[in-house]
Amino acid sequence: MGAGQSRSSNQLVVPQANQALEQLKYEVAQELGIQIPQDGYYGYMASRDTGAIGGHITRRLVQIAEQAISGGAAR
């Protein structure tokens, strides 16, 4: 692949979403006490840690969506 190209064919509907997800990743990692590599290379991280971060992000995104669908009413 050439420079600047990626394998993903997904197109961002909301460009700011990528930045928000990056921020969420760092917040979740901090809450879990997991250090994210500064160089962005995840190859040395344990699969358990990266999976925990991804799982908590998914859980939080589902919670946000449920709140949006229900009109923001707390359960």
Phi and psi in degrees as a GROMACS rama.xvg file:
@    title "Ramachandran Plot"
@    xaxis  label "Phi"
@    yaxis  label "Psi"
@TYPE xy
-79.5776  170.434  GLY-2
-62.2058  136.117  ALA-3
82.9568  -1.45524  GLY-4
-99.2311  152.609  GLN-5
-132.755  165.456  SER-6
-75.9484  -23.5592  ARG-7
-70.1999  131.516  SER-8
-99.6447  4.26503  SER-9
-67.2155  137.617  ASN-10
-109.001  131.851  GLN-11
-71.7722  126.846  LEU-12
-80.9906  -40.7673  VAL-13
-121.18  102.779  VAL-14
-56.5104  -30.9394  PRO-15
-70.2378  -14.6219  GLN-16
-63.2221  -36.7522  ALA-17
-60.6691  -44.7559  ASN-18
-65.4808  -40.3628  GLN-19
-65.6947  -38.9728  ALA-20
-67.8731  -37.4428  LEU-21
-61.41  -44.4338  GLU-22
-62.3752  -42.4228  GLN-23
-62.7144  -39.0054  LEU-24
-60.5313  -44.4282  LYS-25
-68.3229  -36.9259  TYR-26
-64.1131  -46.2866  GLU-27
-64.6873  -44.211  VAL-28
-59.5984  -41.3831  ALA-29
-64.865  -42.4261  GLN-30
-61.2801  -35.3852  GLU-31
-85.8093  -7.03485  LEU-32
75.7782  27.8011  GLY-33
-105.514  130.358  ILE-34
-88.5041  121.129  GLN-35
-87.2873  133.26  ILE-36
-60.0384  135.151  PRO-37
-67.2514  -29.0647  GLN-38
-81.8399  -4.42231  ASP-39
83.2782  1.63007  GLY-40
-92.1632  117.54  TYR-41
-95.6402  2.81319  TYR-42
-61.9156  -24.1281  GLY-43
-95.3964  -2.42506  TYR-44
-83.5665  149.293  MET-45
-70.4783  141.706  ALA-46
-58.4371  -33.9331  SER-47
-61.1994  -41.2628  ARG-48
-69.0237  -46.4923  ASP-49
-65.8865  -35.792  THR-50
-66.7555  -37.5261  GLY-51
-64.2325  -42.553  ALA-52
-62.554  -48.6055  ILE-53
-61.9642  -40.186  GLY-54
-65.1965  -41.7408  GLY-55
-69.579  -35.0157  HIS-56
-62.86  -46.7864  ILE-57
-60.7673  -44.809  THR-58
-58.4925  -43.8024  ARG-59
-69.1686  -38.8228  ARG-60
-64.9137  -38.8278  LEU-61
-63.9413  -41.7791  VAL-62
-61.979  -43.185  GLN-63
-62.8318  -42.7739  ILE-64
-65.1726  -41.8781  ALA-65
-61.8704  -39.8882  GLU-66
-66.5144  -38.7468  GLN-67
-66.657  -40.2753  ALA-68
-67.5267  -38.9085  ILE-69
-82.4955  4.99104  SER-70
82.1184  17.0362  GLY-71
85.7207  3.17465  GLY-72
-72.5591  133.468  ALA-73
-75.8174  145.62  ALA-74
